Amino acid sequence: MRAALSWSRRLDENARNAETPSIMSAPAPDQSFLHYKKAEKKALEIVAAMKLASANKVDIELALLVAIFELHKQTVPPATIASVIQGHLKQLVPHYTQQAPASP
């Protein structure tokens, strides 16, 4: 995740200086990041659809966590899935802390 966030900053800088990079012309790490961004965009679309289905954020949060467990359940034990989720959160918190508005 840390790599994805640094790719994001690099991609944002590239976007300011040039046209949107083509996935065919991007170096390998940037291709991986573009694939990640495509998945992220789809996930955000799913969240938007879920908000229309239920205003209850807890329902949406739990459903998203269940989806992660379902994604991995055939290959990884549940405790390992939980550890992976916690690891991702440790990477995301600093990124979102920087973006958070100042507390009143």
Backbone hydrogen bonds, N-H to C=O, Kabsch-Sander energy under -0.5 kcal/mol:
donor,donor_aa,acceptor,acceptor_aa,energy
5,L,1,M,-2.5
6,S,2,R,-2.2
7,W,3,A,-2.6
8,S,4,A,-2.1
9,R,5,L,-1.8
10,R,6,S,-2.2
11,L,7,W,-3.3
12,D,8,S,-2.7
13,E,9,R,-2.2
14,N,10,R,-2.6
15,A,11,L,-2.5
16,R,12,D,-1.5
17,N,13,E,-1.2
18,A,14,N,-1.5
25,S,22,S,-0.6
26,A,22,S,-1.2
31,Q,27,P,-2.1
32,S,28,A,-2.2
33,F,29,P,-2.0
34,L,30,D,-2.5
35,H,31,Q,-2.1
36,Y,32,S,-2.3
37,K,33,F,-3.0
38,K,34,L,-1.9
39,A,35,H,-2.0
40,E,36,Y,-2.9
41,K,37,K,-2.6
42,K,38,K,-1.9
43,A,39,A,-2.5
44,L,40,E,-2.4
45,E,41,K,-1.8
46,I,42,K,-2.3
47,V,43,A,-2.3
48,A,44,L,-2.2
49,A,45,E,-2.1
50,M,46,I,-2.5
51,K,47,V,-2.3
52,L,48,A,-1.2
53,A,49,A,-1.3
54,S,50,M,-2.3
57,K,55,A,-0.8
60,I,56,N,-1.6
61,E,57,K,-3.0
62,L,58,V,-2.6
63,A,59,D,-2.3
64,L,60,I,-2.3
65,L,61,E,-2.2
66,V,62,L,-2.6
67,A,63,A,-2.0
68,I,64,L,-1.6
69,F,65,L,-2.2
70,E,66,V,-2.8
71,L,67,A,-2.1
72,H,68,I,-1.3
73,K,69,F,-1.6
75,T,72,H,-2.1
76,V,72,H,-2.1
80,T,77,P,-0.7
81,I,77,P,-2.0
82,A,78,P,-2.4
83,S,79,A,-1.9
84,V,80,T,-2.4
85,I,81,I,-2.4
86,Q,82,A,-2.4
87,G,83,S,-2.4
88,H,84,V,-2.5
89,L,85,I,-2.4
90,K,86,Q,-2.1
91,Q,87,G,-1.3
92,L,88,H,-2.2
93,V,89,L,-2.7
95,H,91,Q,-0.7
96,Y,92,L,-2.6
97,T,93,V,-2.4
98,Q,94,P,-1.7
99,Q,95,H,-0.8
100,A,96,Y,-1.1
